Amino acid sequence: MPKSKSFISLLVSCAILLPMQTFAGVSDIATKTAQYAQSTYQVQMVESLRQLMKFNTVAVEGLASPENPEHQKFKAELAKQAKQLGLDYIDYGYVIVIGLGDNKQRVGMITHGDIQPFNPSKWAKSPLILDQTSQPGKLIGRGTEDDKGPISNALYAMKSIKDSKVKLNKRIELYVYMAEESDWEPLRQHIKHHSLPQVNITLDSEYPVVTAEKGYGTISMTFPTANEISTPLSNGTYISEFTGGFFGSQIPEDANVTIENANKELLAEIKLRAKSHSGMRYNYQWQDKRLSISALGKSAHSSKPEHGVNAITHLADLLAVNQWPNNASGALVNFINDHLGTGLYGKKFGDIAYSDDFMGPMSVQPTVLKTTSNGMELNINIRRPVGKSTQQLEGEINSTLTKWQQQNQVTLVDVSNEINEPFVQKSAPQIDTLLEVFSFYTNITDVKPISIGGGTNSRLFPNAVSFGPSMPGTQYTGHSEHEFITMEQFVLNLKMYTAVLIELAK
Protein backbone atom coordinates (compact mmCIF):
# COMPACT_ATOMS: atom_id res chain seq x y z
CA MET A 1 0.00 0.00 0.00
CA PRO A 2 1.41 3.48 -0.87
CA LYS A 3 2.51 5.55 2.10
CA SER A 4 -0.10 8.24 1.44
CA LYS A 5 -2.92 5.69 1.57
CA SER A 6 -1.50 4.12 4.73
CA PHE A 7 -1.38 7.55 6.33
CA ILE A 8 -4.97 8.36 5.39
CA SER A 9 -6.13 4.94 6.63
CA LEU A 10 -4.37 5.60 9.94
CA LEU A 11 -6.04 9.00 10.23
CA VAL A 12 -9.46 7.50 9.57
CA SER A 13 -8.89 4.72 12.09
CA CYS A 14 -7.77 7.19 14.73
CA ALA A 15 -10.72 9.45 13.98
CA ILE A 16 -13.20 6.65 14.66
CA LEU A 17 -11.48 5.72 17.92
CA LEU A 18 -10.92 9.25 19.23
CA PRO A 19 -12.60 9.89 22.60
CA MET A 20 -15.30 12.49 22.66
CA GLN A 21 -14.09 15.98 23.38
CA THR A 22 -15.24 19.48 22.77
CA PHE A 23 -13.60 21.46 19.99
CA ALA A 24 -13.92 25.01 18.80
CA GLY A 25 -17.17 25.12 16.86
CA VAL A 26 -18.14 21.49 17.60
CA SER A 27 -20.63 21.27 20.46
CA ASP A 28 -20.92 18.58 23.07
CA ILE A 29 -24.37 17.59 21.82
CA ALA A 30 -22.97 17.17 18.29
CA THR A 31 -20.13 14.92 19.42
CA LYS A 32 -22.38 12.84 21.68
CA THR A 33 -24.98 12.32 18.97
CA ALA A 34 -22.32 11.42 16.40
CA GLN A 35 -20.89 8.89 18.83
CA TYR A 36 -24.38 7.49 19.36
CA ALA A 37 -24.83 7.16 15.58
CA GLN A 38 -21.58 5.21 15.29
CA SER A 39 -22.32 2.84 18.17
CA THR A 40 -25.97 2.25 17.24
CA TYR A 41 -26.49 2.23 13.49
CA GLN A 42 -23.51 0.78 11.62
CA VAL A 43 -25.23 -2.51 10.78
CA GLN A 44 -28.51 -0.85 9.80
CA MET A 45 -26.73 1.72 7.66
CA VAL A 46 -24.91 -0.99 5.70
CA GLU A 47 -28.20 -2.82 5.22
CA SER A 48 -29.81 0.40 3.97
CA LEU A 49 -27.10 0.70 1.34
CA ARG A 50 -27.44 -2.97 0.41
CA GLN A 51 -31.14 -2.51 -0.31
CA LEU A 52 -30.70 0.74 -2.27
CA MET A 53 -28.01 -0.81 -4.46
CA LYS A 54 -30.29 -3.59 -5.71
CA PHE A 55 -31.95 -1.33 -8.26
CA ASN A 56 -30.27 -0.47 -11.55
CA THR A 57 -30.94 3.26 -11.56
CA VAL A 58 -28.89 4.00 -14.68
CA ALA A 59 -30.72 6.43 -16.96
CA VAL A 60 -32.47 4.83 -19.93
CA GLU A 61 -32.47 6.95 -23.07
CA GLY A 62 -35.98 8.03 -24.01
CA LEU A 63 -37.47 6.96 -20.67
CA ALA A 64 -38.11 9.64 -18.04
CA SER A 65 -37.06 8.79 -14.51
CA PRO A 66 -40.63 8.86 -13.08
CA GLU A 67 -41.63 6.22 -15.67
CA ASN A 68 -38.53 4.06 -15.21
CA PRO A 69 -39.52 0.84 -13.33
CA GLU A 70 -36.12 0.51 -11.64
CA HIS A 71 -36.28 4.13 -10.47
CA GLN A 72 -39.78 3.52 -9.15
CA LYS A 73 -38.60 0.48 -7.19
CA PHE A 74 -35.66 2.43 -5.79
CA LYS A 75 -37.96 5.22 -4.65
CA ALA A 76 -40.35 2.73 -3.06
CA GLU A 77 -37.45 1.31 -1.04
CA LEU A 78 -36.35 4.81 -0.10
CA ALA A 79 -39.87 5.70 1.03
CA LYS A 80 -40.03 2.50 3.08
CA GLN A 81 -36.74 3.28 4.80
CA ALA A 82 -37.73 6.88 5.52
CA LYS A 83 -41.02 5.76 7.08
CA GLN A 84 -39.27 3.16 9.25
CA LEU A 85 -36.90 5.86 10.51
CA GLY A 86 -39.73 8.26 11.33
CA LEU A 87 -38.83 10.77 8.62
CA ASP A 88 -41.27 12.48 6.28
CA TYR A 89 -41.09 11.72 2.56
CA ILE A 90 -42.30 13.65 -0.50
CA ASP A 91 -41.92 12.38 -4.08
CA TYR A 92 -41.94 15.13 -6.71
CA GLY A 93 -41.10 12.77 -9.58
CA TYR A 94 -37.47 13.50 -10.32
CA VAL A 95 -36.83 14.89 -6.84
CA ILE A 96 -37.44 13.22 -3.48
CA VAL A 97 -37.30 15.22 -0.26
CA ILE A 98 -36.90 13.41 3.08
CA GLY A 99 -37.25 15.65 6.10
CA LEU A 100 -36.90 15.98 9.85
CA GLY A 101 -38.66 18.81 11.67
CA ASP A 102 -41.09 21.53 10.60
CA ASN A 103 -39.17 24.79 11.03
CA LYS A 104 -39.31 27.44 8.32
CA GLN A 105 -35.53 27.79 8.25
CA ARG A 106 -33.96 24.75 6.60
CA VAL A 107 -30.66 22.96 6.04
CA GLY A 108 -30.40 20.82 2.90
CA MET A 109 -28.29 17.80 1.99
CA ILE A 110 -28.03 17.23 -1.76
CA THR A 111 -27.54 13.70 -3.14
CA HIS A 112 -28.63 11.64 -6.15
CA GLY A 113 -30.10 8.18 -6.56
CA ASP A 114 -29.16 7.48 -10.18
CA ILE A 115 -25.90 5.75 -11.03
CA GLN A 116 -23.48 5.51 -13.92
CA PRO A 117 -23.40 2.50 -16.29
CA PHE A 118 -21.18 -0.46 -15.43
CA ASN A 119 -19.61 -3.48 -17.09
CA PRO A 120 -20.55 -6.50 -14.94
CA SER A 121 -17.66 -8.58 -16.33
CA LYS A 122 -15.17 -6.31 -14.59
CA TRP A 123 -16.52 -6.89 -11.08
CA ALA A 124 -15.86 -9.86 -8.78
CA LYS A 125 -19.58 -9.91 -8.00
CA SER A 126 -22.57 -8.14 -9.50
CA PRO A 127 -22.07 -4.37 -9.07
CA LEU A 128 -25.72 -4.21 -7.97
CA ILE A 129 -25.00 -6.43 -4.97
CA LEU A 130 -23.09 -5.00 -2.02
CA ASP A 131 -19.82 -6.93 -1.94
CA GLN A 132 -18.16 -7.05 1.49
CA THR A 133 -16.07 -10.18 0.98
CA SER A 134 -13.94 -9.78 -2.16
CA GLN A 135 -11.76 -7.19 -0.41
CA PRO A 136 -12.45 -7.22 3.33
CA GLY A 137 -12.90 -3.75 4.78
CA LYS A 138 -14.34 -2.38 1.55
CA LEU A 139 -17.97 -1.91 0.52
CA ILE A 140 -17.81 -2.60 -3.22
CA GLY A 141 -20.44 -1.92 -5.85
CA ARG A 142 -21.97 0.73 -8.09
CA GLY A 143 -23.20 3.63 -5.98
CA THR A 144 -21.28 2.84 -2.80
CA GLU A 145 -19.39 6.12 -3.09
CA ASP A 146 -21.47 7.86 -5.75
CA ASP A 147 -24.09 8.40 -4.38
CA LYS A 148 -26.18 5.75 -2.62
CA GLY A 149 -23.68 5.40 0.20
CA PRO A 150 -24.06 9.06 1.19
CA ILE A 151 -27.87 8.66 1.08
CA SER A 152 -27.66 5.92 3.70
CA ASN A 153 -25.24 8.05 5.72
CA ALA A 154 -27.68 10.95 5.66
CA LEU A 155 -30.69 8.83 6.61
CA TYR A 156 -29.00 7.47 9.72
CA ALA A 157 -27.53 10.83 10.67
CA MET A 158 -31.10 12.18 10.68
CA LYS A 159 -32.34 9.13 12.59
CA SER A 160 -29.65 9.59 15.25
CA ILE A 161 -30.58 13.25 15.69
CA LYS A 162 -34.24 12.28 15.99
CA ASP A 163 -33.47 9.56 18.56
CA SER A 164 -31.40 11.96 20.64
CA LYS A 165 -34.21 14.53 20.68
CA VAL A 166 -31.84 17.32 19.72
CA LYS A 167 -33.71 20.63 19.71
CA LEU A 168 -33.50 21.95 16.17
CA ASN A 169 -34.10 25.51 15.06
CA LYS A 170 -34.02 24.48 11.41
CA ARG A 171 -35.67 21.68 9.48
CA ILE A 172 -33.27 19.15 7.90
CA GLU A 173 -34.05 18.04 4.34
CA LEU A 174 -32.36 15.34 2.29
CA TYR A 175 -32.73 15.88 -1.46
CA VAL A 176 -32.37 12.81 -3.69
CA TYR A 177 -32.33 13.72 -7.38
CA MET A 178 -32.87 10.93 -9.90
CA ALA A 179 -31.08 12.26 -13.01
CA GLU A 180 -27.86 13.89 -11.77
CA GLU A 181 -25.72 11.71 -14.01
CA SER A 182 -27.73 12.37 -17.17
CA ASP A 183 -30.01 15.43 -17.20
CA TRP A 184 -30.06 18.44 -14.87
CA GLU A 185 -33.01 20.17 -16.54
CA PRO A 186 -35.76 18.49 -14.43
CA LEU A 187 -33.95 19.67 -11.29
CA ARG A 188 -33.76 23.20 -12.66
CA GLN A 189 -37.51 23.08 -13.30
CA HIS A 190 -38.18 21.80 -9.78
CA ILE A 191 -36.13 24.63 -8.33
CA LYS A 192 -38.13 27.19 -10.29
CA HIS A 193 -41.35 26.09 -8.62
CA HIS A 194 -40.25 25.16 -5.10
CA SER A 195 -38.49 27.00 -2.32
CA LEU A 196 -35.14 25.57 -1.23
CA PRO A 197 -33.23 25.35 2.06
CA GLN A 198 -31.30 28.50 2.86
CA VAL A 199 -28.05 26.57 3.49
CA ASN A 200 -27.03 23.39 1.66
CA ILE A 201 -24.27 20.79 1.63
CA THR A 202 -23.76 18.38 -1.26
CA LEU A 203 -22.69 14.84 -0.33
CA ASP A 204 -21.29 13.97 -3.75
CA SER A 205 -17.67 15.04 -3.81
CA GLU A 206 -14.69 15.43 -1.49
CA TYR A 207 -13.58 16.71 1.90
CA PRO A 208 -12.82 19.01 3.52
CA VAL A 209 -15.04 21.57 1.71
CA VAL A 210 -15.38 22.14 -2.04
CA THR A 211 -15.90 25.77 -3.00
CA ALA A 212 -15.00 25.61 -6.71
CA GLU A 213 -15.85 23.17 -9.51
CA LYS A 214 -14.53 23.09 -13.05
CA GLY A 215 -16.96 23.43 -15.92
CA TYR A 216 -17.90 20.24 -17.79
CA GLY A 217 -17.53 20.25 -21.54
CA THR A 218 -17.64 17.95 -24.58
CA ILE A 219 -15.89 18.41 -27.90
CA SER A 220 -17.50 16.11 -30.45
CA MET A 221 -16.56 15.41 -34.07
CA THR A 222 -17.09 12.66 -36.62
CA PHE A 223 -14.41 11.31 -38.95
CA PRO A 224 -16.29 10.43 -42.15
CA THR A 225 -16.35 6.95 -43.61
CA ALA A 226 -14.36 6.69 -46.84
CA ASN A 227 -15.88 4.51 -49.55
CA GLU A 228 -12.56 2.84 -50.34
CA ILE A 229 -9.04 2.85 -48.98
CA SER A 230 -7.59 4.45 -52.07
CA THR A 231 -4.19 5.29 -50.59
CA PRO A 232 -3.10 2.60 -48.14
CA LEU A 233 0.47 2.46 -46.94
CA SER A 234 2.94 1.14 -49.50
CA ASN A 235 2.49 -2.37 -48.14
CA GLY A 236 -1.32 -2.05 -48.22
CA THR A 237 -1.68 -1.66 -44.43
CA TYR A 238 -4.52 0.36 -42.95
CA ILE A 239 -6.73 0.55 -39.84
CA SER A 240 -10.18 -0.90 -40.40
CA GLU A 241 -11.57 -0.39 -36.89
CA PHE A 242 -10.72 1.58 -33.77
CA THR A 243 -13.14 1.53 -30.82
CA GLY A 244 -13.08 2.35 -27.14
CA GLY A 245 -14.73 3.99 -24.16
CA PHE A 246 -17.93 3.42 -22.24
CA PHE A 247 -19.49 6.75 -21.20
CA GLY A 248 -18.58 10.40 -21.32
CA SER A 249 -17.46 11.01 -17.74
CA GLN A 250 -15.28 7.90 -17.42
CA ILE A 251 -11.62 7.60 -18.37
CA PRO A 252 -11.87 4.63 -20.75
CA GLU A 253 -10.45 1.33 -19.58
CA ASP A 254 -10.85 -0.53 -22.90
CA ALA A 255 -9.94 0.12 -26.51
CA ASN A 256 -9.49 -2.09 -29.57
CA VAL A 257 -7.94 -1.75 -32.99
CA THR A 258 -7.92 -3.91 -36.12
CA ILE A 259 -5.16 -3.46 -38.70
CA GLU A 260 -5.47 -4.98 -42.15
CA ASN A 261 -2.54 -6.34 -44.16
CA ALA A 262 -0.25 -6.13 -41.16
CA ASN A 263 3.20 -7.70 -41.09
CA LYS A 264 5.62 -8.93 -38.46
CA GLU A 265 7.80 -5.85 -38.73
CA LEU A 266 4.84 -3.63 -37.79
CA LEU A 267 3.98 -5.89 -34.86
CA ALA A 268 7.56 -5.73 -33.61
CA GLU A 269 7.56 -1.92 -33.76
CA ILE A 270 4.27 -1.76 -31.88
CA LYS A 271 5.42 -4.17 -29.17
CA LEU A 272 8.62 -2.19 -28.69
CA ARG A 273 6.62 1.01 -28.26
CA ALA A 274 4.33 -0.73 -25.76
CA LYS A 275 7.22 -1.21 -23.34
CA SER A 276 7.09 2.48 -22.45
CA HIS A 277 3.38 2.36 -21.47
CA SER A 278 3.18 2.05 -17.70
CA GLY A 279 -0.13 0.74 -16.36
CA MET A 280 -1.32 -0.68 -19.70
CA ARG A 281 -1.85 -4.27 -20.80
CA TYR A 282 -2.12 -5.32 -24.44
CA ASN A 283 -3.32 -8.49 -26.11
CA TYR A 284 -2.29 -9.23 -29.71
CA GLN A 285 -4.10 -11.57 -32.10
CA TRP A 286 -2.87 -12.37 -35.60
CA GLN A 287 -4.98 -14.03 -38.28
CA ASP A 288 -4.58 -13.88 -42.07
CA LYS A 289 -2.56 -10.63 -42.03
CA ARG A 290 -5.16 -9.06 -39.73
CA LEU A 291 -3.69 -7.78 -36.47
CA SER A 292 -6.13 -7.12 -33.63
CA ILE A 293 -4.96 -5.42 -30.45
CA SER A 294 -7.02 -4.99 -27.31
CA ALA A 295 -5.87 -2.48 -24.70
CA LEU A 296 -6.69 -2.53 -21.00
CA GLY A 297 -6.04 0.59 -18.97
CA LYS A 298 -7.71 1.77 -15.78
CA SER A 299 -11.07 3.52 -15.57
CA ALA A 300 -11.56 6.59 -13.39
CA HIS A 301 -13.85 9.58 -13.06
CA SER A 302 -12.98 11.83 -15.99
CA SER A 303 -12.62 14.80 -13.64
CA LYS A 304 -9.60 12.98 -12.19
CA PRO A 305 -7.76 11.66 -15.26
CA GLU A 306 -4.60 11.26 -13.20
CA HIS A 307 -6.32 8.41 -11.33
CA GLY A 308 -6.86 6.42 -14.52
CA VAL A 309 -4.93 5.18 -17.54
CA ASN A 310 -6.67 6.09 -20.79
CA ALA A 311 -6.84 3.04 -23.06
CA ILE A 312 -7.87 5.11 -26.10
CA THR A 313 -4.91 7.48 -26.03
CA HIS A 314 -2.38 4.78 -25.18
CA LEU A 315 -3.57 2.43 -27.91
CA ALA A 316 -3.46 5.28 -30.41
CA ASP A 317 0.08 6.04 -29.25
CA LEU A 318 1.11 2.45 -30.02
CA LEU A 319 0.02 3.13 -33.58
CA ALA A 320 2.07 6.32 -33.87
CA VAL A 321 4.68 4.23 -35.66
CA ASN A 322 2.77 5.19 -38.82
CA GLN A 323 0.77 8.08 -40.26
CA TRP A 324 -2.32 6.13 -41.29
CA PRO A 325 -4.54 6.35 -44.38
CA ASN A 326 -7.44 8.74 -43.75
CA ASN A 327 -10.38 6.42 -43.67
CA ALA A 328 -12.59 7.01 -40.60
CA SER A 329 -10.57 4.97 -38.10
CA GLY A 330 -7.20 5.90 -39.51
CA ALA A 331 -7.93 9.62 -39.50
CA LEU A 332 -9.26 9.34 -35.93
CA VAL A 333 -6.03 7.69 -34.74
CA ASN A 334 -3.94 10.32 -36.53
CA PHE A 335 -5.92 13.11 -34.89
CA ILE A 336 -5.56 11.62 -31.40
CA ASN A 337 -1.82 11.34 -31.84
CA ASP A 338 -1.51 14.82 -33.36
CA HIS A 339 -3.59 16.74 -30.82
CA LEU A 340 -4.23 14.65 -27.71
CA GLY A 341 -1.40 12.19 -27.12
CA THR A 342 -1.16 10.46 -23.75
CA GLY A 343 -1.06 13.73 -21.81
CA LEU A 344 -3.92 14.85 -19.59
CA TYR A 345 -4.18 18.60 -20.03
CA GLY A 346 -4.52 19.41 -23.73
CA LYS A 347 -1.00 20.70 -24.27
CA LYS A 348 -0.99 19.32 -27.84
CA PHE A 349 -4.44 20.72 -28.63
CA GLY A 350 -3.39 24.04 -30.18
CA ASP A 351 -3.61 26.89 -27.67
CA ILE A 352 -6.34 25.36 -25.51
CA ALA A 353 -4.25 24.46 -22.45
CA TYR A 354 -4.32 26.76 -19.40
CA SER A 355 -4.48 26.63 -15.63
CA ASP A 356 -5.80 28.52 -12.60
CA ASP A 357 -3.79 28.88 -9.39
CA PHE A 358 -6.64 27.51 -7.23
CA MET A 359 -8.64 25.33 -9.61
CA GLY A 360 -5.68 23.81 -11.43
CA PRO A 361 -5.30 22.93 -15.13
CA MET A 362 -8.00 22.16 -17.65
CA SER A 363 -8.13 18.44 -18.46
CA VAL A 364 -8.73 17.24 -22.01
CA GLN A 365 -9.49 13.52 -22.42
CA PRO A 366 -11.11 11.40 -25.13
CA THR A 367 -13.69 9.23 -23.41
CA VAL A 368 -16.05 7.68 -25.99
CA LEU A 369 -15.77 6.52 -29.59
CA LYS A 370 -19.01 5.73 -31.43
CA THR A 371 -19.73 4.26 -34.83
CA THR A 372 -22.40 6.35 -36.56
CA SER A 373 -24.00 6.37 -39.99
CA ASN A 374 -21.52 9.10 -40.97
CA GLY A 375 -18.34 7.53 -39.63
CA MET A 376 -16.45 7.42 -36.32
CA GLU A 377 -17.54 9.89 -33.65
CA LEU A 378 -14.94 11.07 -31.15
CA ASN A 379 -16.07 12.62 -27.86
CA ILE A 380 -13.52 14.55 -25.82
CA ASN A 381 -14.33 15.45 -22.21
CA ILE A 382 -12.93 18.71 -20.88
CA ARG A 383 -12.98 20.15 -17.36
CA ARG A 384 -12.28 23.87 -17.45
CA PRO A 385 -11.24 26.19 -14.62
CA VAL A 386 -11.79 29.93 -14.54
CA GLY A 387 -9.40 31.99 -16.63
CA LYS A 388 -10.74 31.80 -20.18
CA SER A 389 -14.09 32.75 -21.62
CA THR A 390 -16.27 30.24 -23.42
CA GLN A 391 -15.88 32.30 -26.57
CA GLN A 392 -12.09 32.13 -26.38
CA LEU A 393 -12.11 28.37 -25.80
CA GLU A 394 -14.49 27.77 -28.70
CA GLY A 395 -12.29 29.89 -30.95
CA GLU A 396 -9.15 27.97 -29.97
CA ILE A 397 -10.87 24.60 -30.46
CA ASN A 398 -12.28 25.53 -33.87
CA SER A 399 -8.94 26.96 -34.99
CA THR A 400 -7.14 23.72 -34.15
CA LEU A 401 -9.75 21.59 -35.91
CA THR A 402 -9.69 23.82 -39.02
CA LYS A 403 -5.90 23.67 -39.32
CA TRP A 404 -5.81 19.90 -38.85
CA GLN A 405 -8.45 19.35 -41.53
CA GLN A 406 -6.58 21.54 -43.99
CA GLN A 407 -3.24 19.88 -43.31
CA ASN A 408 -4.64 16.35 -43.54
CA GLN A 409 -7.26 16.87 -46.26
CA VAL A 410 -9.99 15.49 -44.01
CA THR A 411 -13.42 17.08 -43.66
CA LEU A 412 -14.86 16.48 -40.21
CA VAL A 413 -18.65 16.38 -39.85
CA ASP A 414 -21.05 16.90 -36.96
CA VAL A 415 -18.55 19.07 -35.09
CA SER A 416 -19.93 20.54 -31.86
CA ASN A 417 -18.72 22.07 -28.62
CA GLU A 418 -20.65 22.02 -25.34
CA ILE A 419 -18.76 24.07 -22.77
CA ASN A 420 -20.31 24.78 -19.38
CA GLU A 421 -19.18 27.44 -16.94
CA PRO A 422 -17.00 26.82 -13.89
CA PHE A 423 -18.63 27.30 -10.48
CA VAL A 424 -17.11 29.25 -7.60
CA GLN A 425 -18.85 29.61 -4.23
CA LYS A 426 -17.53 32.62 -2.30
CA SER A 427 -20.08 33.35 0.39
CA ALA A 428 -21.56 30.18 1.94
CA PRO A 429 -21.85 30.89 5.69
CA GLN A 430 -21.33 27.25 6.77
CA ILE A 431 -17.79 26.82 5.42
CA ASP A 432 -16.01 27.42 8.74
CA THR A 433 -18.34 25.02 10.55
CA LEU A 434 -17.66 22.28 8.00
CA LEU A 435 -13.91 22.80 8.26
CA GLU A 436 -14.04 22.66 12.06
CA VAL A 437 -16.06 19.43 12.08
CA PHE A 438 -13.75 17.83 9.52
CA SER A 439 -10.65 18.85 11.46
CA PHE A 440 -12.10 17.54 14.72
CA TYR A 441 -12.98 14.10 13.38
CA THR A 442 -9.84 13.57 11.29
CA ASN A 443 -7.29 15.34 13.48
CA ILE A 444 -6.05 17.06 10.31
CA THR A 445 -5.17 20.67 11.09
CA ASP A 446 -4.98 23.83 8.99
CA VAL A 447 -7.63 22.61 6.55
CA LYS A 448 -8.81 24.87 3.76
CA PRO A 449 -11.45 24.73 1.01
CA ILE A 450 -10.52 22.96 -2.20
CA SER A 451 -11.46 22.88 -5.87
CA ILE A 452 -12.48 19.79 -7.87
CA GLY A 453 -12.65 18.86 -11.52
CA GLY A 454 -16.15 17.41 -11.25
CA GLY A 455 -19.47 19.20 -11.25
CA THR A 456 -22.14 18.70 -8.58
CA ASN A 457 -25.64 20.06 -8.02
CA SER A 458 -24.12 22.54 -5.55
CA ARG A 459 -24.20 25.15 -8.29
CA LEU A 460 -28.01 25.00 -8.43
CA PHE A 461 -28.71 25.42 -4.71
CA PRO A 462 -28.34 28.54 -2.55
CA ASN A 463 -25.28 28.74 -0.31
CA ALA A 464 -24.19 25.24 -1.32
CA VAL A 465 -20.78 23.61 -0.97
CA SER A 466 -19.71 19.98 -1.14
CA PHE A 467 -18.71 18.02 1.96
CA GLY A 468 -17.40 14.50 1.25
CA PRO A 469 -17.71 11.57 0.99
CA SER A 470 -14.16 11.11 -0.35
CA MET A 471 -11.12 11.88 1.80
CA PRO A 472 -8.27 14.09 0.56
CA GLY A 473 -5.30 12.11 -0.67
CA THR A 474 -7.35 9.05 -1.58
CA GLN A 475 -8.55 7.88 -4.97
CA TYR A 476 -12.13 8.74 -5.83
CA THR A 477 -13.67 5.58 -7.30
CA GLY A 478 -17.08 6.77 -8.47
CA HIS A 479 -17.59 6.34 -12.26
CA SER A 480 -14.87 3.66 -12.34
CA GLU A 481 -15.25 -0.09 -12.71
CA HIS A 482 -13.70 -0.43 -9.24
CA GLU A 483 -16.10 1.65 -7.14
CA PHE A 484 -16.00 1.17 -3.38
CA ILE A 485 -15.93 2.94 -0.06
CA THR A 486 -14.11 1.58 2.97
CA MET A 487 -16.15 0.64 6.01
CA GLU A 488 -13.99 2.98 8.08
CA GLN A 489 -14.83 5.88 5.79
CA PHE A 490 -18.50 4.94 5.70
CA VAL A 491 -18.69 5.17 9.49
CA LEU A 492 -16.61 8.34 9.62
CA ASN A 493 -18.98 9.96 7.13
CA LEU A 494 -21.92 9.08 9.38
CA LYS A 495 -20.25 10.77 12.35
CA MET A 496 -19.28 13.91 10.46
CA TYR A 497 -22.68 14.30 8.79
CA THR A 498 -24.44 13.84 12.11
CA ALA A 499 -22.28 16.47 13.79
CA VAL A 500 -22.50 18.93 10.90
CA LEU A 501 -26.29 18.73 10.71
CA ILE A 502 -26.60 19.46 14.42
CA GLU A 503 -24.18 22.40 14.20
CA LEU A 504 -26.06 23.87 11.24
CA ALA A 505 -29.60 23.18 12.46
CA LYS A 506 -29.51 23.55 16.26
Protein Blocks (a to p, Z undefined) as FASTA:
>chain_A
ZZklmmmmmmmmmmmmpccdddehiafklmmmmmmmmmmmmmmmmmmmmmmmmpccbcce
hiafklmmklmmmmmmmmmmmmmnopacddehjaccddedjbfbdcdddddfbdcdddfk
lpfbdfkbccfklpghiacdehjlmomlmmmmmmmmmmmmmmnopacfbdcdddddfklm
momklmmmmmmmpccdfbdcddfbcdfbdcbdcddddddddddddfbafbgcfkopacfb
dcedjbfkbccfbdcdddehiafklmmmmmmmmmmmghiacddddeehiacddddddddd
fklmmlpccfklmmmmmmmmpccdfbfklmmmmmmmmmnommfnopmnojlbccdfklop
addddfbdcddfklccddddddddehiafklmmmmmmmmmmmmmmmnopacehiacdddd
ddddfkbfklmmmmmmmmmmnopghiacdddfbdcfklmpghiacedjbdehiacfehia
kbccdfklmmmmmmmmmmmmmmmmZZ
